[in-house]
């Protein structure tokens, strides 16, 4: 599975998930929605028929905000939605 890309400007984790069908894409988005609600954590999303781009930003909006272990753990939970 592809790794998350860590960016420095702006600070974030990004990953693209690709699917075979629109139904698979919708199923992933539904599972991600439930996970986000449970974690009270809402990533930025862009999606099309067979892909979803997910961007995780630090919880803080401070200029010097950095990614934390919690950010990486949430990314791992998102990956587990595919398994």
For each residue, the residues with C-beta under 8 A, 3 or more apart:
1: 79 82
2: 15 16
3: 15
4: 13 14 15 56 72 75
5: 13 14 15
6: 12 13 67
7: 10 11 12 13 14
8: 11
9:
10: 7 57
11: 7 8 57 58 65 66 67
12: 6 7 55 56 57 58 67
13: 4 5 6 7 55 56 67 71 72 75
14: 4 5 7 53 54 55 56
15: 2 3 4 5 53 54 75 78
16: 2 51 52 53 54
17: 28 51 52 53 54 82
18: 50 51
19: 22 24 25 28 50 51 52
20: 24 50
21: 24 25 50
22: 19 25 26 49 50
23: 26 27
24: 19 20 21 27 28 50
25: 19 21 22 28 29 47 48 49 50 51 52
26: 22 23 29 30
27: 23 24 30 31
28: 17 19 24 25 31 32 52 81 82
29: 25 26 32 33 45 47 52
30: 26 27 33 34
31: 27 28 34 35 81
32: 28 29 35 36 43 45 52 54 78 81
33: 29 30 36 37
34: 30 31 37 38
35: 31 32 38 39 77 78 81
36: 32 33 39 40 41 42 43
37: 33 34 40
38: 34 35
39: 35 36 74 77
40: 36 37
41: 36 59 74
42: 36
43: 32 36 54 55 56 57 74 78
44: 54 55 56 57
45: 29 32 52 53 54 55
46: 52 53
47: 25 29 51 52 53
48: 25 51
49: 22 25
50: 18 19 20 21 22 24 25
51: 16 17 18 19 25 47 48
52: 16 17 19 25 28 29 32 45 46 47
53: 14 15 16 17 45 46 47
54: 14 15 16 17 32 43 44 45 78
55: 12 13 14 43 44 45
56: 4 12 13 14 43 44 67 71 74 75
57: 10 11 12 43 44 65
58: 11 12 61 65 66 67 68 71
59: 41 65 68 70 71
60: 65
61: 58 65
62: 65
63:
64:
65: 11 57 58 59 60 61 62
66: 11 58
67: 6 11 12 13 56 58 71 72
68: 58 59 71 72
69: 72 73
70: 59 73 74
71: 13 56 58 59 67 68 74 75
72: 4 13 67 68 69 75 76
73: 69 70 76 77
74: 39 41 43 56 70 71 77 78
75: 4 13 15 56 71 72 78 79
76: 72 73 79 80
77: 35 39 73 74 80 81
78: 15 32 35 43 54 74 75 81
79: 1 75 76 82 83
80: 76 77 83
81: 28 31 32 35 77 78
82: 1 17 28 79
83: 79 80
